[in-house]
Every structure is written in structure tokens, then in C-alpha cells.
């Protein structure tokens, strides 16, 4: 079988000409001889798969050996759940990575390629340089669409058409018209970005931590892509998530699970928009690219899955509850019951003066004195009390816009001291603390509003900078006095900070 994320051709051009699909009609205008002689010998394939960018309906024609998706169908979910298998078991996927839509055609086949311009100066010819094919694909509309991620990733072989040339990519080698590069030898830009389109070798690693980090990279890549319909956020990734399960990496609502807990320590660089129908703790619940801390060590909270009132199984959110598509799909439990240290926080919109944007703090520690530089930008900050005399202000990474001051809850996800790999064994003074920022939801699905929360952001708070990193800058973090004045000199007491002494150990339900 041959597949194409936009369009493909059957051996019956007459049926394509009469198709209701404009993409199929476009290919009907391509003369068969040019295809047979110049393009591809795949017309002898037993079946061809055409996926259009419209809605879904299987339409199988025995005479043309054509499988076509067009309008909506009652078994849409079943068909979507098979998309990963379809691409993974195809012979080759033809990718149209040029133009804004399928009507643009294939450069060199249905439309001319872009030609290099030439300029002769003093008898010397200068040719226009074209972008590397990887960059051309990475910047294409095809590479920005959510649905095309699993198409490119799961296909064993890809023939990619750009305005500047044709590019063949399989899981072993990359062939462009000007180079031949074995996949395992790709180690520098720009070809390292080919990893976006091929299975990560670390998914075959013996250690689950390594496989998990590779899976996280895939979720991060998918998060930067766009969807016309927000409701497709899980369906468009389902094939990849099922593929990850074959590698021993599981997920729920598109969130990777590590050691029986979803990885929820991700953040947005800039505020974005909420996707309805998905949990707020899942990256699928929001538009826009995310960043994930790949340190998978100590966590300060307990977790279980459940509904908006009670957990299903204590502290075991993954495999013990359900299996297969039930867990991975939209029937999975959508509420997290998080038990940990909870602090009350007040988000403030702070605008710094020009002389405050660059600041230097002197730290007085038991080990001595050192200086740390700070750079500050305007935005929403949260304050944590280190001692009765000193607090630290840290900029929040919000998932959505917050205007003015707003009280929120901060659930402590983890904390670091001198040795992040062996927490609380050496110096008990906490250096860094990460919080999930939560806001109370006004009501639940039933409209009775029983007090569960939604995620609105993430807070990384540097409470005590590391001495060995004193030449680095602390970005968007500064220490202030009880009256709110920025401090030039800070004394950090050993032991628990004031905010942790005042924190409550409680369970918060997050949907």
C-alpha cells in the first residue's frame, strides 16, 4: 500500500476525475505516462490510500483499488485509531511539503520547481542558494499541522516534495539530490532536525528513563503543531501514542507516564489558549508549544486518577486501572487527585523600572559570600516567603493570560537542594522549588461546582542560587524585603523556608 498525507493516485484516472474531492480531481489532471516514467513505480501497488484534509468517511472502490476518506462517518473513531497502523504498514508515504494547501501540487510533477537564479559578474557566475531540504520541510505548512506528525513519524519510507527538490527519508538513510547521509551519522544541524520525522533511537534503549525522555521530545514536537479543530488534539496523536506503548512508554490524555505518574511538570513560554474537552493538566488541554524538564527524579507529591469527587485507585494512575485504547483514549479518567504541600500565592503584575531590570545580589551563606546577577522582565510574579524578613519573587509561566492581582494555589511538585539526585541528604536548605499553579473552577460538568481546580500555569522558583553558577544570570527572580523593596544583600537561613513551614499537606482535585 502507498500512502500520502494529502493525496495519492489510483490506477483509474477516470474515477479520480469524477470524484467529489478536489484533491483527487487535481491528480486526475496528471498524465499517467509522466507518472509512470518520471515519478514513481508504485502504481502497481495493490492499494493506495488517499487522506484528504476534509472530514472522514471510508469509500473503498474495488476497481480502482482506492481507499479514500471524505465525509463524516459513524465509525470515525475506529478508522482514526487505525491511522497509525496504516502509515506504519505502508510501503511509502508521499509528502507534499510545498505550498499552503493540497491544491499547490507537487513541484516537478504538476507544477514547475523553483529555479536557481544566476548572476554573472566579471565573468564569474553566482547562483542563488536554496535552503537545506530539512529546513524547507521544517518550515513547511505540512510540518506545522498536527495531523501530519504521525504520518511522517510512523511511515517507514517517505518521499518528500519541496519547491527546491525531492528528498527520500527512511529510518536508515536520508537521500537528497545533493547528499546521502546515514541516519545514525546525523549529528549536527541542520540534518539533526530529521529526528522529527524518524523514530528516536533512544526508544529502543534498555533503560525506561531514556525511553521516557525520547517520548517527551515527541510530545514537545507535537505541541508546536496546529490543529484546525481543537477536538482533534488526541486523535491526531493516537497512532504515535499506541506506537510508544510497543516501546514500554505509556500515556494518558497525551501525557507521558513515568513510574506510575503522569509527567505534569511542563510549562508554556508564553500564555496561550485553553482547549475544551481535555484536562488542564495535559498538554493537549492547551494550544501552543511546551517545554518539559527532563529531570525525572524526586517528586514531593502523591497522585491518583479519578473523577471530580473521588479517586479510582490510590497512587496508581496508569496500568492498574485500564488497558489499551480505554486508557489512552477519551474514555480515560480525566481528574488527578494530587496530595502534597499546598501554599497560597498571590499573582502580581509587576512593571520594573529601567534601573531595576539588571540587578546584583550578594548572598551570605554558611559557606561564604558570593554575588549573583539578575535580569528582570515585566510580567506576572509570585512571592514566596523565605524568612519573616525576606521573600523571593519569581515570574510565573502562565498557561493563560492573568490580568491584575489574583490569588491562586501552588502545589509543590518538587524541590532541590545541594544534590538534586539525593534530595534532603546534604544541605537541607532548599535551592529550587517547582509549583503547579491552580485556580478553583466555578463549576464542574454537572454545574454544581464542588471545588475542583484547573491548572493555569507553572512556577520555577530559585530560592538559593548555586555557588558554582554564580557567573550565570538568574532570570526573572529577585529577593525583596517584607516591605517590598528589592534587596542587595540576602541572608539565606539553613533548613526549611517559611513558606514550607506554613504549607498544608492536602489533596487537590485537578481536572
Secondary structure, 3 states (H helix, E strand, C coil): CEEECCCCCCCCHHHHHCCCCHHHHHHHCCCHHHHHHHHCHHHHCCCEEEECCCCCCEEEECCCCEEEECCCCCCHHHHHHCHHHHHHCCCEEEEECCCCCHHHCCECCCECCCCCCEEEECCEEEECCCCCHHHHHHCCCHHHECCHHHHHHHCCEEEEEECCEEEEEECCEEEECCCEEEHHHCCCCCHHHHHHHCCCHHHHCCCHHHHHHHHHHHHHHHHCCECCCHHHCCHHHHHHHHHHHCCCCCEECCEEEECCEECCCEEECCCCCECCCCCCCCHHHECCCEEECCCCCCCCCEEEEECCCCEEECCCCCCCCCCCHHHHCCCCCCEEEEEEEEEEEEEEEECCCHHHCEEEEEEEECCEEEEEEEECCCEEEEEEEEECCEEEEEECEECCCCCCCEEEEEEEEEEECCCHHHCCCCCCCCCEEEEEEEEECCCCCCCCCCCCEEEEEEEEEECCCCHHHCCCEEECEEEEECCCCECCEEECCCCCCHHHHHCEEEEEEEC
